[in-house]
Amino acid sequence: MTVTAPNSRVVPRAVAASPTRPRRPKPPAARRGDAKVAWLLVTPAIVGFVAFYGFPLVRGIYLSFTEFHVLTPPKWVGLANYRELFGDEVFWHSLWLTVYFVLLQVVIGTVVSLAIAAVLHRLTRSALIRGVILLPYLISNVIAALVWQWMLDPQLGIVNVALKSLTGDTIQFFGSSGWAIPTLAAISIWKWMGYFAILIFAGLQTIPPTIYEAGRVDGASEPQMFFRITMPLLRPILVMVVVLSVINSFQVFDIVQITTQGGPANASNVLQMYIFNKAFGQFDFGYAATMSLALLVVLAGITFLQLRLTRADQSDLS
């Protein structure tokens, strides 16, 4: 649109904006300066990773092919340790006990954490209640194991005192082969459920409320919305919780060492306990390194399968 001035000269009402100039790339000297700063910042993390993870891993792989008893230099034996591993009945028994422990903790622990997170999300968002739920996670594993050992003592433990007053009998929680692993799993679930519940609670807060409103308009009930809306949208968080729980469960050691020490009669001799006894009890570090490497392969394979089967990198929110 134009306007006509008194001298009949046409003046444009708006002047076209000049095109924006493309941003000039940084000169090579500036990019080199940024790279130096970046390498300087990540160097401590790289040094720590190499010193505490990389070198021990390479050293452990080497020792798994040797016979090493600390006081003598390592002696190369090739695949002898691996052949012994495949024929070691105690190893396979310990691996089965570890898998049993993992299944109990992962399945029951995830369900309990999910229920706690759903209650927190629907009923209350108090920071105090979240802090109380997270409190067991902040307690040392050794302290938690000692407290539960006292509480479950067959003579003076408060749990058995209550059971005796109700049923007239007590339970050997740590002294029975049938109760040892479930009891250890229950302690571990109590220890970690608050941490996993907070993670799931954070994932619940990312789900838009409009999705639930649309579900109510369509006549969906609360259970239907939970299984058809909440669970699919929580998949990335649940996968992370399950992966962390599996890795943590396979590495269980401290609560077993404090409470049962692998007993009774190897009923709770989980794989980490067996590795510890081989290394620091019998000083057979070569064979212990072989079992540690086998555990690493098992964990890597399980984690890879979990991430692939559950599509952890995809979200239904997109």
C-alpha positions as CSV (number, residue, x, y, z in Angstrom):
1,M,0.0,0.0,0.0
2,T,1.3,3.5,-0.9
3,V,0.4,7.1,-0.1
4,T,0.7,10.1,-2.4
5,A,2.6,13.2,-1.2
6,P,1.5,16.8,-2.1
7,N,4.2,16.9,-4.8
8,S,2.7,13.8,-6.4
9,R,5.7,11.7,-5.4
10,V,4.9,8.1,-4.5
11,V,6.4,7.1,-1.1
12,P,6.4,3.4,0.0
13,R,4.6,2.8,3.3
14,A,6.9,0.0,4.4
15,V,10.4,-0.8,3.3
16,A,11.3,-4.4,2.8
17,A,13.5,-5.7,5.5
18,S,17.0,-6.5,4.4
19,P,17.9,-10.2,4.5
20,T,19.6,-11.3,7.6
21,R,23.3,-12.0,7.2
22,P,24.5,-15.5,7.9
23,R,26.4,-15.9,11.1
24,R,30.1,-16.1,10.4
25,P,31.7,-19.3,11.6
26,K,34.3,-19.0,14.3
27,P,37.9,-18.7,13.1
28,P,40.0,-21.9,13.4
29,A,42.0,-20.4,16.2
30,A,38.8,-19.9,18.3
31,R,37.6,-23.4,17.6
32,R,41.0,-24.8,18.7
33,G,40.7,-22.7,21.9
34,D,37.3,-24.2,22.7
35,A,38.6,-27.7,22.0
36,K,41.5,-27.2,24.5
37,V,39.1,-26.0,27.2
38,A,36.8,-29.0,26.5
39,W,39.6,-31.5,26.8
40,L,40.8,-29.8,29.9
41,L,37.4,-30.2,31.5
42,V,36.9,-33.9,30.6
43,T,40.5,-34.9,31.4
44,P,39.8,-35.7,35.1
45,A,36.9,-37.9,34.2
46,I,38.9,-39.7,31.5
47,V,41.8,-40.2,34.0
48,G,39.5,-41.5,36.6
49,F,37.8,-43.9,34.2
50,V,41.0,-45.3,32.9
51,A,42.5,-45.7,36.4
52,F,39.5,-47.2,38.2
53,Y,37.6,-48.9,35.4
54,G,39.7,-49.3,32.2
55,F,43.0,-50.6,33.8
56,P,41.3,-53.0,36.3
57,L,39.1,-54.4,33.4
58,V,42.2,-55.1,31.2
59,R,44.1,-56.5,34.2
60,G,41.2,-58.7,35.2
61,I,40.9,-60.1,31.6
62,Y,44.6,-60.9,31.7
63,L,44.4,-62.6,35.1
64,S,41.5,-64.7,34.0
65,F,44.0,-66.6,31.8
66,T,46.5,-67.1,34.6
67,E,47.0,-68.9,37.8
68,F,47.6,-66.1,40.3
69,H,47.9,-66.5,44.1
70,V,49.2,-63.1,45.1
71,L,52.5,-64.3,46.6
72,T,53.7,-65.7,43.3
73,P,53.8,-64.1,39.9
74,P,50.9,-64.9,37.5
75,K,51.4,-68.1,35.5
76,W,49.7,-68.3,32.1
77,V,47.4,-71.2,31.9
78,G,45.3,-70.3,28.8
79,L,41.7,-71.5,29.0
80,A,42.2,-73.7,32.0
81,N,40.2,-71.4,34.3
82,Y,37.3,-71.3,31.8
83,R,37.2,-75.1,31.5
84,E,37.1,-75.3,35.3
85,L,34.3,-72.7,35.3
86,F,32.0,-74.8,33.1
87,G,32.5,-77.8,35.4
88,D,32.2,-76.0,38.7
89,E,28.9,-77.0,40.3
90,V,29.3,-74.4,43.1
91,F,29.6,-71.6,40.4
92,W,26.4,-72.7,38.7
93,H,24.6,-73.1,42.0
94,S,25.7,-69.6,43.0
95,L,24.6,-68.2,39.6
96,W,21.2,-69.8,40.1
97,L,20.9,-68.3,43.6
98,T,21.8,-64.9,42.2
99,V,19.3,-65.2,39.4
100,Y,16.6,-66.2,42.0
101,F,17.5,-63.2,44.1
102,V,17.4,-60.9,41.0
103,L,14.0,-62.1,40.0
104,L,12.6,-61.5,43.4
105,Q,14.0,-58.1,43.8
106,V,13.3,-56.8,40.2
107,V,9.7,-58.1,40.0
108,I,8.5,-57.4,43.5
109,G,10.6,-54.2,43.9
110,T,9.4,-52.7,40.6
111,V,5.8,-53.4,41.5
112,V,6.1,-52.0,45.0
113,S,8.0,-48.9,43.7
114,L,5.4,-48.3,41.0
115,A,2.5,-48.6,43.5
116,I,4.2,-46.1,45.9
117,A,4.9,-43.7,43.0
118,A,1.2,-43.9,41.8
119,V,0.0,-43.2,45.4
120,L,2.3,-40.2,45.7
121,H,1.2,-38.9,42.3
122,R,-2.5,-39.2,42.9
123,L,-2.9,-38.5,46.7
124,T,0.0,-36.3,47.8
125,R,3.1,-34.5,46.5
126,S,4.5,-33.6,49.9
127,A,8.2,-33.2,50.0
128,L,8.3,-34.5,53.5
129,I,6.6,-37.8,52.6
130,R,9.0,-38.2,49.6
131,G,11.9,-37.6,51.9
132,V,10.7,-40.3,54.3
133,I,10.2,-42.8,51.5
134,L,13.7,-42.0,50.2
135,L,15.3,-42.4,53.7
136,P,16.1,-46.2,53.4
137,Y,18.1,-45.6,50.3
138,L,20.3,-43.1,52.1
139,I,21.2,-45.6,54.8
140,S,24.3,-47.6,54.3
141,N,23.8,-51.2,53.2
142,V,25.8,-52.4,56.1
143,I,23.7,-50.5,58.6
144,A,20.5,-51.7,56.9
145,A,21.7,-55.3,57.1
146,L,22.7,-55.1,60.8
147,V,19.3,-53.5,61.7
148,W,17.3,-56.1,59.9
149,Q,19.5,-58.9,61.3
150,W,18.6,-57.7,64.8
151,M,14.9,-57.3,64.0
152,L,14.7,-60.8,62.5
153,D,16.7,-62.5,65.2
154,P,15.0,-65.8,66.1
155,Q,15.2,-65.2,69.8
156,L,15.1,-61.4,70.5
157,G,14.1,-59.9,67.2
158,I,10.9,-57.8,67.2
159,V,9.5,-59.5,64.2
160,N,9.8,-63.0,65.7
161,V,8.6,-61.8,69.0
162,A,5.4,-60.6,67.2
163,L,5.1,-63.8,65.3
164,K,5.5,-65.9,68.4
165,S,2.7,-63.9,70.2
166,L,0.4,-64.4,67.2
167,T,1.2,-68.0,66.0
168,G,3.3,-69.5,68.9
169,D,6.2,-70.2,66.6
170,T,9.2,-68.3,65.1
171,I,10.9,-68.3,61.7
172,Q,14.6,-68.8,61.1
173,F,14.8,-66.0,58.4
174,F,18.6,-66.3,58.0
175,G,19.1,-69.8,59.3
176,S,16.7,-71.6,56.9
177,S,17.7,-72.6,53.4
178,G,14.2,-71.8,52.2
179,W,14.0,-68.4,53.8
180,A,17.5,-67.0,53.3
181,I,17.3,-65.7,49.7
182,P,13.7,-64.3,50.0
183,T,14.7,-62.5,53.3
184,L,17.8,-61.0,51.6
185,A,15.6,-59.9,48.7
186,A,13.1,-58.3,51.0
187,I,15.8,-56.3,52.7
188,S,17.2,-55.2,49.3
189,I,13.7,-54.2,48.2
190,W,13.1,-52.1,51.3
191,K,16.5,-50.5,50.7
192,W,15.9,-49.5,47.1
193,M,12.2,-49.0,46.7
194,G,12.2,-45.4,47.7
195,Y,14.8,-44.4,45.2
196,F,13.0,-46.2,42.3
197,A,9.7,-44.8,43.5
198,I,11.0,-41.3,43.2
199,L,12.3,-42.0,39.7
200,I,8.9,-43.3,38.6
201,F,7.2,-40.4,40.4
202,A,9.3,-38.0,38.3
203,G,8.3,-39.9,35.2
204,L,4.6,-39.6,36.1
205,Q,4.9,-35.9,36.4
206,T,6.0,-35.7,32.7
207,I,2.7,-37.1,31.5
208,P,0.3,-34.3,30.4
209,P,-2.9,-34.2,32.5
210,T,-4.9,-33.6,29.3
211,I,-4.4,-37.2,28.3
212,Y,-6.1,-38.4,31.4
213,E,-8.9,-35.9,30.8
214,A,-9.4,-37.2,27.3
215,G,-9.6,-40.7,28.7
216,R,-12.2,-39.8,31.2
217,V,-14.3,-38.1,28.5
218,D,-14.1,-41.3,26.5
219,G,-15.4,-43.3,29.5
220,A,-12.2,-45.0,30.5
221,S,-12.0,-46.3,34.1
222,E,-9.0,-45.7,36.4
223,P,-7.5,-49.2,35.8
224,Q,-7.9,-48.9,32.1
225,M,-6.1,-45.5,32.1
226,F,-3.4,-46.9,34.2
227,F,-2.7,-49.9,32.0
228,R,-3.4,-48.2,28.6
229,I,-2.1,-44.7,29.3
230,T,0.2,-44.6,32.3
231,M,2.2,-47.8,31.7
232,P,3.0,-47.2,28.0
233,L,4.0,-43.6,28.6
234,L,6.2,-44.7,31.5
235,R,8.1,-47.3,29.5
236,P,11.5,-45.4,29.2
237,I,11.5,-44.7,33.0
238,L,10.4,-48.3,33.9
239,V,13.2,-49.7,31.6
240,M,15.8,-47.6,33.3
241,V,14.5,-48.7,36.7
242,V,14.5,-52.4,35.7
243,V,18.0,-52.1,34.2
244,L,19.4,-50.4,37.3
245,S,17.7,-52.9,39.6
246,V,19.1,-55.9,37.6
247,I,22.6,-54.5,37.7
248,N,22.4,-53.7,41.4
249,S,20.9,-57.1,42.3
250,F,23.6,-59.1,40.4
251,Q,26.2,-57.2,42.5
252,V,24.6,-58.0,45.9
253,F,27.3,-58.8,48.5
254,D,27.3,-56.6,51.6
255,I,24.0,-57.6,53.0
256,V,24.9,-61.3,52.4
257,Q,28.3,-60.9,54.1
258,I,26.7,-59.2,57.1
259,T,23.8,-61.5,57.6
260,T,24.4,-65.0,56.4
261,Q,27.9,-65.1,54.9
262,G,26.6,-67.5,52.3
263,G,25.0,-70.0,54.7
264,P,23.3,-72.1,55.7
265,A,25.0,-74.8,53.6
266,N,25.6,-72.4,50.7
267,A,21.9,-71.6,50.6
268,S,22.7,-67.9,50.1
269,N,26.1,-68.2,48.5
270,V,25.4,-65.7,45.7
271,L,27.9,-65.2,42.9
272,Q,29.6,-62.2,44.4
273,M,30.0,-64.0,47.7
274,Y,31.6,-67.0,45.9
275,I,34.0,-64.7,44.0
276,F,35.0,-63.0,47.2
277,N,35.7,-66.3,49.0
278,K,37.8,-67.5,46.1
279,A,39.8,-64.3,45.9
280,F,40.3,-63.3,49.5
281,G,39.6,-66.7,51.2
282,Q,41.5,-69.0,49.0
283,F,43.7,-66.4,47.3
284,D,42.8,-67.8,43.9
285,F,42.7,-64.5,42.1
286,G,43.0,-66.0,38.6
287,Y,39.8,-68.1,39.0
288,A,38.0,-65.2,40.7
289,A,38.9,-62.9,37.8
290,T,37.4,-65.6,35.5
291,M,34.1,-65.6,37.4
292,S,34.1,-61.8,37.5
293,L,34.5,-61.6,33.7
294,A,31.7,-64.2,33.3
295,L,29.4,-62.0,35.5
296,L,30.3,-59.0,33.3
297,V,29.3,-60.8,30.2
298,V,26.0,-61.9,31.7
299,L,25.2,-58.3,32.8
300,A,26.1,-56.9,29.5
301,G,24.0,-59.4,27.6
302,I,21.0,-59.0,29.9
303,T,21.1,-55.2,29.7
304,F,21.4,-55.3,25.9
305,L,18.4,-57.6,25.6
306,Q,16.4,-55.4,28.0
307,L,17.1,-52.3,26.0
308,R,16.3,-54.0,22.7
309,L,13.1,-55.8,23.7
310,T,11.6,-52.9,25.6
311,R,12.4,-50.2,23.0
312,A,13.9,-48.0,25.7
313,D,14.9,-45.3,23.3
314,Q,11.3,-44.6,22.1
315,S,8.6,-42.7,23.9
316,D,4.8,-42.7,23.3
317,L,4.7,-39.0,24.2
318,S,6.2,-38.0,20.8
